[in-house]
């Protein structure tokens, strides 16, 4: 019965196919992103060995910015850390004549001691 109705009403059949295609496509996109961001392992040899280091002035609150010389010293003095990377996120405002806009920036530095 339903197939006969869809054969007679071509516009309804086209809409059914379009809605099904959009649903399948959106479902595929959502699960592809979920798989890439949440479900897959980190792209490191042994992710269980990753650690995060920080400094603190009062012993409790981590500092926002760590000086590059401090990171270089950690790297040179460490006997247990294989590689050390530093990541900093920042930004500011840029003004040009009557315009102003925000500028976001990120910097990554990696010191690799493994060959």
C-alpha positions in Angstrom: 0.0 0.0 0.0 2.7 2.5 1.0 4.8 1.7 -2.1 1.8 2.3 -4.4 1.3 5.7 -2.7 4.9 6.7 -3.1 4.8 5.6 -6.8 1.8 7.9 -7.4 3.1 10.8 -5.4 6.6 11.4 -6.9 7.2 14.6 -4.9 6.5 12.8 -1.6 8.9 10.0 -2.7 11.6 12.6 -3.5 11.1 14.2 -0.1 11.3 10.8 1.7 14.6 10.0 -0.2 16.0 13.5 0.6 15.1 13.3 4.3 16.6 9.8 4.6 19.8 10.9 2.8 20.2 14.0 5.1 19.6 11.8 8.2 22.2 9.2 7.1 24.7 11.9 6.2 24.3 13.9 9.4 24.6 10.7 11.5 27.8 9.7 9.6 29.3 13.1 10.2 28.5 13.2 13.9 30.0 9.7 14.5 33.1 10.4 12.4 33.8 13.5 14.5 33.1 11.6 17.7 35.4 8.8 16.7 38.2 11.1 15.7 38.0 13.4 18.8 36.8 11.1 21.6 37.1 7.4 20.9 40.5 7.0 19.3 43.7 6.8 21.3 46.1 9.7 21.4 48.6 9.7 18.5 51.5 8.9 20.9 53.6 5.8 21.3 52.6 5.3 25.0 49.9 7.8 26.0 49.8 6.5 29.6 53.3 8.1 30.1 52.2 11.6 29.2 52.4 14.1 32.0 51.7 17.8 32.5 54.1 20.0 34.4 53.4 23.5 35.8 54.8 26.0 38.3 53.1 27.8 41.1 53.9 30.9 43.1 51.8 30.0 46.1 52.1 26.2 46.0 48.5 25.8 44.9 47.5 27.9 41.9 49.3 27.0 38.6 50.9 29.9 36.8 49.4 30.8 33.4 52.8 31.4 31.7 56.0 29.4 32.2 59.2 31.0 31.1 61.0 29.4 28.2 64.3 29.3 30.2 62.5 27.3 32.9 61.3 24.7 30.4 64.8 24.5 28.9 66.2 23.9 32.4 63.7 21.2 33.2 64.7 19.5 30.0 68.4 19.7 30.6 68.2 18.6 34.3 65.7 15.7 33.7 66.9 12.2 33.5 63.4 10.6 33.3 61.7 12.8 30.6 62.3 11.7 27.0 60.9 14.7 25.2 59.5 18.0 26.4 57.1 20.3 24.6 55.8 23.7 25.6 52.4 25.1 24.5 51.2 28.7 25.0 47.9 30.2 24.0 47.5 33.9 23.7 46.0 36.8 21.9 45.5 40.5 21.9 43.8 43.4 20.2 45.0 44.9 16.9 43.9 48.5 16.1 44.1 50.0 12.7 42.7 53.4 12.1 39.0 53.2 13.1 39.0 49.3 13.1 39.9 47.0 16.0 39.8 43.2 16.0 40.9 40.4 18.3 43.9 38.2 17.4 44.3 34.7 18.8 47.7 33.0 18.7 49.2 29.7 19.8 52.9 28.7 20.0 54.3 25.2 20.4 58.0 24.4 21.0 59.3 20.8 21.1 62.7 19.7 22.2 63.3 16.1 21.2 66.2 14.2 22.8 65.4 10.9 21.1 66.9 10.1 17.7 
